[in-house]
Amino acid sequence: MSEGHAIPIVDVRSPGEFNDGHIPGAHNIPLFTDKERAQVGTTYTQVGKTEAIELGLEIVGPKMNPLAKKAKSLALAGKLNLHCWRGGMRSEKMAWLFELVGIETTVLTGGYKAFRQQLLEDFQNLDHLIILQGPTGSGKTAILHELENLGEQILDLEFRANHKGSAFGALGMGEQPSTSQFQNELYDDLLKLDPYKRIWIESESLSIGRVYLPQTLWEAMNRSSVIEIEIEKLIRAKRIVKEYGHIEKNLLAFSIEKIQSRFGGDRVKKALTMLEEGKLEDVTLLLLDYYDKSYTFSKNKYKEKEVATLSSKTGDPLSNAIQLQKIAEDLKL
């Protein structure tokens, strides 16, 4: 096997199962289509195990050669790793087929279910997280990446969620992954880090857009050290205008209208008028009145310990990253 290349992982679950969530980098060679899987499952439940197996064999028979060819095209130095949901019959039968055509096949113990259990356990055991907290427009994501450039370890939740949080978080972003795949990709990022050294992560709600953090990560975040950054409102407003100002007015208006029940009808009307007049900074400052109150109310609702605050005079993410790194080092976090 070529040095530095991992043995490919083949997921033999149905396309629907795979699309809902899979091990990052895995290839899908489904034993059954979604419809076929449902038929076999129904037969098992309503008729019996033997009849379900017979139906499965009838379905798979004509597919054996194409399945084997696909596996051979993916194998690295004649080797594959393989799994299904929990390392059961689908894995066993596909492993038999792949071995039959000369592929050295390893079945991953416990299958995808075991991967998910390990994910939850590893997020639970994160004891060196530093939560970067700050009001809307502080540039927390940009600061995280400057910290990474300074040699720090980070987990970028918003990148993996494909959403920036809040009613405006989907603007300029693509489609969000499923919750399972968001968590899987985030776990893949974690596996590249040293869990015994500090890892910076942005303060977020349990949900980001329509995806949810792993419950165990959420719990770990709430017991971790928090460093808050404070930046004056005008600096934050300018950052927000720079980030969102190019987006079409109708999309911005739609996002403003989404918070009407909490923001208030009169203020929404005022914001929409300002938006139509092109007064983006005024709109932003008005919205920040709402977001700052919400932030003040909820910032420590779940978190157990805030250890430091950086009151910054600049919106420059590198400058703020350097100051935050010094705080972490001084506190021996």
C-alpha positions, 0 to 999 in steps of 0.5 A: 500500500502506498505510504500515507494512503488509508485503505478505502472504506466501503459503506454497503448500506442503502443510498438513503442511509448513506446520504443521511450520514456516513463516515467521511471519505467512505464510498457507497456500494449499496447492497440494496436500493432504498426500495429493496431494503424496505421490501426485505425489511417488510418481509422479515417483519411480516413473513419471517427471517428465512423468507427475507433472506431468500428475497435478499438473495433473489435481489442481489444475485444479478448484482454480484458482478457489478458490485464486485467490479465496483469494489475492485475499482476502489480497492487500494493494493487489493484491500478494502475496509467495509461496514454496514449499520452494525457489522451484521449480515450485509457486511458479512455477505459483501465481504464474502463476495469481495474476498471471492474476487481477490480483495482483502476485506476487513469488516469494521467491528460494530459498523456505522453504529459503533462509529457514531457511539465513538463520536459521542464518547470522544466529544464527551471527553473533551476537557481542553476546550476554550469557548470564544464568546462575543456579541454578533459582529465580533468576527469570532470565526475570523479570529478562530482562523487567525488563532489557527494561523498562530498554531492553535487548534480550532473546531469551526462549527459554522463551516461544517454547519454551512450556516452562520447562526441567527436568522441571517446565517443562511445568507450567502451559504449553500445547502446545509448537511444533515445533522448526522453528516454535520456531526460526522464531518466535525468529528473527522476534524476533531480526529486530526487534533490533539485532545490533550491540548487546548482547542478553540471553538465558537460559542453556539446554540445547540442548533445552528440553522437546522442542524444540531451539535452532538449532545455530548459536545454541547455538554462539554462546551458548557462546562469548558472555560469561556473567554469573552471578547467585547468590541464596540457596536460601531466596529461590529456594525461595519464588519457586518455591513462588509460581510452582508452588504453585497447580498440582495435586498430582498433576501436581507428583507426576508431575514429581517421579517423572520425575526418580527415576532421578537424584534417587533413590527414597528422596528421591522418596518423601520429597518425595512425602510432604512434597507430600501434607502440603502442605509445599511449601517443604520439597519445594522445598528438597529438590529444589533440593539435586538441581538445584543439584548438577546446575547446578554440574556443568554450568554451564560445561561448554560455555561458554567465558567467564564474565565476572562474578558478581552475588551478590544478596541479593534475589529482586526481579527489577527490583533484580537487572536494574538491577545486571546492567545496571550490570555489563554497562555497566562491562564494556563488553559 
